[in-house]
Amino acid sequence: MSKTTPDTEQFAPISGEPDRCENCHQPSMDHVNGRCRKHFCERCGERLNPQTMVWLELNLRTGLYADPEQTPVPESESQGAFTFGQACAKAVLANGGENKHIMKAKTRRGP
């Protein structure tokens, strides 16, 4: 499984200073609640260890994830690479690349 980080893209700010991730402080257009998605698992939503996270590539045509080192996705069909924890990446690949797991929802209690 790929543990290398894909080439990072440089995003130009649309207006003014771009948002910065509260974890890595890098500009990113792919923020969720002020955090880069790359710091969290696509399958379970848990925080990732940068030393052990795994990158899987999403095939736009099939909707399935693949290990780019084992099964490269044609550039014309690639949605890009997404981060997973090791256990979740193994589960997704064992399931034929389908990500069936629903992220853990944070519920609000009380009024």
N, C-alpha and C positions, 0 to 999 in steps of 0.2 A: 504494500500500500504506500502511496506517496506521502512522504512527510515533509517534502520541500514546499516552500511557499511559492506560488505562482508569481510571475512578474507583477509588481504593484503598478497601478495606474495613477497618474497624476491628474487630479481633478481641478479644474479652474473654478474659482468661486463664481457663482451666478451674480451675486451682488454683495459687495463687502467681504468680510472675513468668513471663510467656510466654517461649518461646525467642526469641532474636534472631538475625537473619542475620549471619554473620561478615563479609559484604560491605557491607550497607547499615545494619546494626544496628537494623532495624525489626522489630517483632513480626510473626511470620508463622506461620500454621498449615500452610503448604505448603512445609515444609523437606525437603531431601534431604541427609543427612550434614551438617546444620548450615548449609546454604546455601539461600537462596530459589531456587526453580526459575526465577524470572523473570530471573535473571542468566545463564542458560545456554540454549542453543538446544534446542528440543524435538526437532529432527530429528537433529542430530549430537552434541549434548551439549557443544559448545565454549562457552567463556566469551564473553559478548556485550559489545559496546561499547554503552553506554546511548544514545549519540548516533545510532547507526545501526540499532539493533535494530528489528524489525518485529513488530507484533501481528497475529495471525490469530485469527479466532473459530472455535471448533469447534461444528459442528452435531451435537447429541446424537442426532437422528433418523437422519441419514445417515452420521455418522461422518467427515464431510469438513470440512476447514478452508476458510475463506473470508476474503477481505479485507473487513472490515466497512464500508469506504468504498465498495466496488464492489458487493458482494453482501451486504447486511445479513441476518443470521440472525434469524428471529423470536425474540422473547424467550422464548417457551415452549419453543423448541428449542435454545437456546444453552447450551453447557456452559461458556462463558466464553472469555476471550482468553488466548492463549499466545504466548510470545516465540520468535522465530526470527531467525537472521542473515539478511542480505539475500539471499545466494545460495540459502540453504535455503528461504526464503519463496518465491522465484521458482520453485524446483524443485517445491515442493509445489503451488503454484497452477498451474504448467504441467502437472502430473500430475492435474488435475481436483480438487485439494484433498485427495488421498490422500497420507498421510505413510508412504511405503514404506521409508524409510531406517531402518536399525537403528543405534542409538546405539553409539558406540565404547565397547567394554568395557575397563575397566582391569583388566589381569591381574596377578596376583601371581606373582612368580618366586621359586623357591627354597622351602625348608622353612618 
